[in-house]
Amino acid sequence: MAAKKAAKRTVAKGKGKKGGGYVCGVCGLSVTVDEACGCAEAHPIICCMKPMKKKRSR
């Protein structure tokens, strides 16, 4: 019996990475990604009609 290969899913670099933090430059809302979606394309996180920026690590 031949083993089936699992499709490799790539995580979008820079957007939605698990454990990544983002902050809104307008209102200051802060979010942390708990679970990455696994999509190949990037999904920007939007707040106040603008993409959120990555938090700087301390």
N, CA, C and O atoms as a printed pandas DataFrame, in Angstrom:
     atom_number atom_name residue_name chain_id  residue_number  x_coord  y_coord  z_coord
0              1         N          MET        A               1    0.839   -1.173    0.000
1              2        CA          MET        A               1    0.000    0.000    0.000
2              3         C          MET        A               1    0.892    1.246    0.000
3              4         O          MET        A               1    1.761    1.392    0.859
4              5         N          ALA        A               2    0.679    2.112   -0.937
5              6        CA          ALA        A               2    1.481    3.329   -1.067
6              7         C          ALA        A               2    0.989    4.399   -0.091
7              8         O          ALA        A               2   -0.213    4.605    0.077
8              9         N          ALA        A               3    1.940    5.067    0.541
9             10        CA          ALA        A               3    1.579    6.144    1.473
10            11         C          ALA        A               3    1.269    7.410    0.682
11            12         O          ALA        A               3    1.967    7.738   -0.278
12            13         N          LYS        A               4    0.231    8.108    1.084
13            14        CA          LYS        A               4   -0.139    9.348    0.406
14            15         C          LYS        A               4    0.678   10.490    0.982
15            16         O          LYS        A               4    0.891   10.572    2.192
16            17         N          LYS        A               5    1.130   11.368    0.102
17            18        CA          LYS        A               5    1.873   12.543    0.549
18            19         C          LYS        A               5    0.887   13.618    0.986
19            20         O          LYS        A               5   -0.095   13.889    0.295
20            21         N          ALA        A               6    1.150   14.217    2.120
21            22        CA          ALA        A               6    0.314   15.322    2.604
22            23         C          ALA        A               6    0.715   16.590    1.862
23            24         O          ALA        A               6    1.899   16.846    1.647
24            25         N          ALA        A               7   -0.267   17.367    1.480
25            26        CA          ALA        A               7    0.006   18.629    0.791
26            27         C          ALA        A               7    0.712   19.575    1.751
27            28         O          ALA        A               7    0.263   19.772    2.881
28            29         N          LYS        A               8    1.802   20.150    1.306
29            30        CA          LYS        A               8    2.565   21.071    2.147
30            31         C          LYS        A               8    1.918   22.447    2.087
31            32         O          LYS        A               8    1.720   22.998    1.004
32            33         N          ARG        A               9    1.589   23.002    3.250
33            34        CA          ARG        A               9    0.977   24.327    3.331
34            35         C          ARG        A               9    2.050   25.294    3.802
35            36         O          ARG        A               9    2.741   25.036    4.788
36            37         N          THR        A              10    2.185   26.389    3.104
37            38        CA          THR        A              10    3.162   27.388    3.496
38            39         C          THR        A              10    2.474   28.550    4.175
39            40         O          THR        A              10    1.398   28.978    3.757
40            41         N          VAL        A              11    3.092   29.057    5.219
41            42        CA          VAL        A              11    2.551   30.192    5.957
42            43         C          VAL        A              11    3.055   31.467    5.304
43            44         O          VAL        A              11    4.229   31.574    4.952
44            45         N          ALA        A              12    2.167   32.423    5.146
45            46        CA          ALA        A              12    2.544   33.716    4.565
46            47         C          ALA        A              12    3.563   34.385    5.465
47            48         O          ALA        A              12    3.371   34.477    6.677
48            49         N          LYS        A              13    4.644   34.851    4.869
49            50        CA          LYS        A              13    5.694   35.492    5.647
50            51         C          LYS        A              13    5.296   36.909    6.024
51            52         O          LYS        A              13    4.839   37.689    5.188
52            53         N          GLY        A              14    5.478   37.223    7.290
53            54        CA          GLY        A              14    5.263   38.585    7.756
54            55         C          GLY        A              14    3.843   38.933    8.158
55            56         O          GLY        A              14    3.643   39.952    8.820
56            57         N          LYS        A              15    2.866   38.153    7.797
57            58        CA          LYS        A              15    1.474   38.452    8.151
58            59         C          LYS        A              15    0.831   37.218    8.774
59            60         O          LYS        A              15    0.846   36.132    8.194
60            61         N          GLY        A              16    0.274   37.401    9.951
61            62        CA          GLY        A              16   -0.467   36.337   10.596
62            63         C          GLY        A              16    0.357   35.191   11.131
63            64         O          GLY        A              16   -0.162   34.080   11.234
64            65         N          LYS        A              17    1.595   35.395   11.473
65            66        CA          LYS        A              17    2.442   34.358   12.014
66            67         C          LYS        A              17    2.067   34.117   13.475
67            68         O          LYS        A              17    1.884   35.074   14.227
68            69         N          LYS        A              18    1.950   32.857   13.886
69            70        CA          LYS        A              18    1.556   32.521   15.247
70            71         C          LYS        A              18    2.505   33.176   16.248
71            72         O          LYS        A              18    3.726   33.089   16.114
72            73         N          GLY        A              19    1.927   33.826   17.245
73            74        CA          GLY        A              19    2.717   34.504   18.269
74            75         C          GLY        A              19    3.120   35.911   17.890
75            76         O          GLY        A              19    3.678   36.641   18.709
76            77         N          GLY        A              20    2.844   36.299   16.662
77            78        CA          GLY        A              20    3.190   37.639   16.195
78            79         C          GLY        A              20    2.264   38.679   16.782
79            80         O          GLY        A              20    1.078   38.417   16.978
80            81         N          GLY        A              21    2.790   39.853   17.062
81            82        CA          GLY        A              21    1.983   40.928   17.610
82            83         C          GLY        A              21    1.869   42.066   16.623
83            84         O          GLY        A              21    2.818   42.373   15.901
84            85         N          TYR        A              22    0.700   42.694   16.592
85            86        CA          TYR        A              22    0.436   43.809   15.693
86            87         C          TYR        A              22   -0.212   44.934   16.473
87            88         O          TYR        A              22   -0.929   44.685   17.443
88            89         N          VAL        A              23    0.032   46.178   16.058
89            90        CA          VAL        A              23   -0.540   47.336   16.728
90            91         C          VAL        A              23   -1.064   48.311   15.676
91            92         O          VAL        A              23   -0.468   48.476   14.611
92            93         N          CYS        A              24   -2.199   48.958   15.996
93            94        CA          CYS        A              24   -2.783   49.949   15.099
94            95         C          CYS        A              24   -2.075   51.279   15.326
95            96         O          CYS        A              24   -1.940   51.717   16.469
96            97         N          GLY        A              25   -1.629   51.917   14.273
97            98        CA          GLY        A              25   -0.958   53.205   14.361
98            99         C          GLY        A              25   -1.914   54.363   14.604
99           100         O          GLY        A              25   -1.469   55.466   14.925
100          101         N          VAL        A              26   -3.220   54.138   14.458
101          102        CA          VAL        A              26   -4.213   55.193   14.643
102          103         C          VAL        A              26   -4.772   55.181   16.071
103          104         O          VAL        A              26   -4.670   56.175   16.790
104          105         N          CYS        A              27   -5.364   54.047   16.480
105          106        CA          CYS        A              27   -6.028   53.984   17.795
106          107         C          CYS        A              27   -5.203   53.285   18.871
107          108         O          CYS        A              27   -5.515   53.402   20.056
108          109         N          GLY        A              28   -4.155   52.557   18.478
109          110        CA          GLY        A              28   -3.301   51.878   19.448
110          111         C          GLY        A              28   -3.747   50.479   19.833
111          112         O          GLY        A              28   -3.131   49.858   20.699
112          113         N          LEU        A              29   -4.814   49.960   19.204
113          114        CA          LEU        A              29   -5.275   48.606   19.498
114          115         C          LEU        A              29   -4.143   47.621   19.219
115          116         O          LEU        A              29   -3.433   47.749   18.222
116          117         N          SER        A              30   -3.980   46.644   20.102
117          118        CA          SER        A              30   -2.927   45.657   19.984
118          119         C          SER        A              30   -3.539   44.273   19.863
119          120         O          SER        A              30   -4.482   43.957   20.588
120          121         N          VAL        A              31   -3.022   43.429   18.953
121          122        CA          VAL        A              31   -3.502   42.053   18.797
122          123         C          VAL        A              31   -2.325   41.090   18.747
123          124         O          VAL        A              31   -1.221   41.456   18.343
124          125         N          THR        A              32   -2.581   39.846   19.168
125          126        CA          THR        A              32   -1.597   38.774   19.081
126          127         C          THR        A              32   -2.236   37.637   18.295
127          128         O          THR        A              32   -3.395   37.300   18.535
128          129         N          VAL        A              33   -1.507   37.045   17.368
129          130        CA          VAL        A              33   -2.015   35.956   16.548
130          131         C          VAL        A              33   -1.898   34.663   17.349
131          132         O          VAL        A              33   -0.799   34.264   17.735
132          133         N          ASP        A              34   -3.051   34.000   17.601
133          134        CA          ASP        A              34   -3.075   32.745   18.342
134          135         C          ASP        A              34   -2.904   31.537   17.426
135          136         O          ASP        A              34   -2.312   30.532   17.818
136          137         N          GLU        A              35   -3.424   31.640   16.207
137          138        CA          GLU        A              35   -3.365   30.520   15.287
138          139         C          GLU        A              35   -3.222   31.037   13.861
139          140         O          GLU        A              35   -4.044   31.829   13.401
140          141         N          ALA        A              36   -2.174   30.589   13.157
141          142        CA          ALA        A              36   -1.959   30.996   11.769
142          143         C          ALA        A              36   -2.925   30.229   10.867
143          144         O          ALA        A              36   -3.258   29.076   11.140
144          145         N          CYS        A              37   -3.374   30.880    9.788
145          146        CA          CYS        A              37   -4.353   30.251    8.895
146          147         C          CYS        A              37   -3.716   29.223    7.961
147          148         O          CYS        A              37   -4.393   28.294    7.520
148          149         N          GLY        A              38   -2.437   29.371    7.654
149          150        CA          GLY        A              38   -1.767   28.426    6.787
150          151         C          GLY        A              38   -1.900   28.734    5.310
151          152         O          GLY        A              38   -1.446   27.943    4.483
152          153         N          CYS        A              39   -2.502   29.848    4.949
153          154        CA          CYS        A              39   -2.655   30.231    3.543
154          155         C          CYS        A              39   -1.314   30.652    2.941
155          156         O          CYS        A              39   -0.422   31.112    3.655
156          157         N          ALA        A              40   -1.182   30.494    1.651
157          158        CA          ALA        A              40    0.043   30.885    0.960
158          159         C          ALA        A              40    0.126   32.395    0.742
159          160         O          ALA        A              40    1.220   32.953    0.664
160          161         N          GLU        A              41   -1.031   33.057    0.644
161          162        CA          GLU        A              41   -1.023   34.504    0.425
162          163         C          GLU        A              41   -1.104   35.246    1.755
163          164         O          GLU        A              41   -1.600   34.708    2.745
164          165         N          ALA        A              42   -0.620   36.471    1.774
165          166        CA          ALA        A              42   -0.625   37.300    2.981
166          167         C          ALA        A              42   -2.009   37.898    3.205
167          168         O          ALA        A              42   -2.694   38.284    2.257
168          169         N          HIS        A              43   -2.408   37.969    4.465
169          170        CA          HIS        A              43   -3.672   38.584    4.855
170          171         C          HIS        A              43   -3.353   39.720    5.825
171          172         O          HIS        A              43   -3.082   39.461    6.998
172          173         N          PRO        A              44   -3.378   40.959    5.370
173          174        CA          PRO        A              44   -3.089   42.057    6.301
174          175         C          PRO        A              44   -4.200   42.187    7.341
175          176         O          PRO        A              44   -5.372   41.958    7.042
176          177         N          ILE        A              45   -3.824   42.555    8.553
177          178        CA          ILE        A              45   -4.791   42.773    9.623
178          179         C          ILE        A              45   -5.144   44.254    9.589
179          180         O          ILE        A              45   -4.270   45.109    9.732
180          181         N          ILE        A              46   -6.432   44.555    9.399
181          182        CA          ILE        A              46   -6.885   45.929    9.198
182          183         C          ILE        A              46   -7.574   46.460   10.456
183          184         O          ILE        A              46   -8.382   45.764   11.071
184          185         N          CYS        A              47   -7.247   47.692   10.829
185          186        CA          CYS        A              47   -7.907   48.396   11.918
186          187         C          CYS        A              47   -7.933   49.873   11.523
187          188         O          CYS        A              47   -6.966   50.370   10.945
188          189         N          CYS        A              48   -9.003   50.566   11.818
189          190        CA          CYS        A              48   -9.156   51.989   11.460
190          191         C          CYS        A              48   -8.887   52.217    9.975
191          192         O          CYS        A              48   -8.340   53.245    9.576
192          193         N          MET        A              49   -9.292   51.217    9.155
193          194        CA          MET        A              49   -9.168   51.266    7.694
194          195         C          MET        A              49   -7.718   51.340    7.211
195          196         O          MET        A              49   -7.470   51.785    6.090
196          197         N          LYS        A              50   -6.739   50.905    8.050
197          198        CA          LYS        A              50   -5.326   50.859    7.673
198          199         C          LYS        A              50   -4.720   49.550    8.153
199          200         O          LYS        A              50   -5.131   49.027    9.188
200          201         N          PRO        A              51   -3.736   49.002    7.411
201          202        CA          PRO        A              51   -3.078   47.768    7.872
202          203         C          PRO        A              51   -2.336   48.011    9.188
203          204         O          PRO        A              51   -1.692   49.043    9.377
204          205         N          MET        A              52   -2.444   47.042   10.083
205          206        CA          MET        A              52   -1.741   47.147   11.359
206          207         C          MET        A              52   -0.256   46.873   11.145
207          208         O          MET        A              52    0.122   46.167   10.210
208          209         N          LYS        A              53    0.584   47.434   12.016
209          210        CA          LYS        A              53    2.032   47.278   11.920
210          211         C          LYS        A              53    2.499   46.256   12.934
211          212         O          LYS        A              53    1.889   46.093   13.990
212          213         N          LYS        A              54    3.602   45.554   12.605
213          214        CA          LYS        A              54    4.185   44.585   13.532
214          215         C          LYS        A              54    4.685   45.303   14.773
215          216         O          LYS        A              54    5.243   46.398   14.699
216          217         N          LYS        A              55    4.471   44.660   15.922
217          218        CA          LYS        A              55    5.013   45.182   17.181
218          219         C          LYS        A              55    6.508   44.923   17.195
219          220         O          LYS        A              55    6.983   43.915   16.673
220          221         N          ARG        A              56    7.216   45.814   17.778
221          222        CA          ARG        A              56    8.654   45.602   17.946
222          223         C          ARG        A              56    8.859   44.702   19.154
223          224         O          ARG        A              56    8.193   44.855   20.177
224          225         N          SER        A              57    9.792   43.756   19.023
225          226        CA          SER        A              57   10.099   42.899   20.167
226          227         C          SER        A              57   10.993   43.642   21.124
227          228         O          SER        A              57   11.848   44.427   20.714
228          229         N          ARG        A              58   10.792   43.393   22.396
229          230        CA          ARG        A              58   11.525   44.114   23.435
230          231         C          ARG        A              58   12.865   43.557   23.688
231          232         O          ARG        A              58   13.594   44.066   24.539
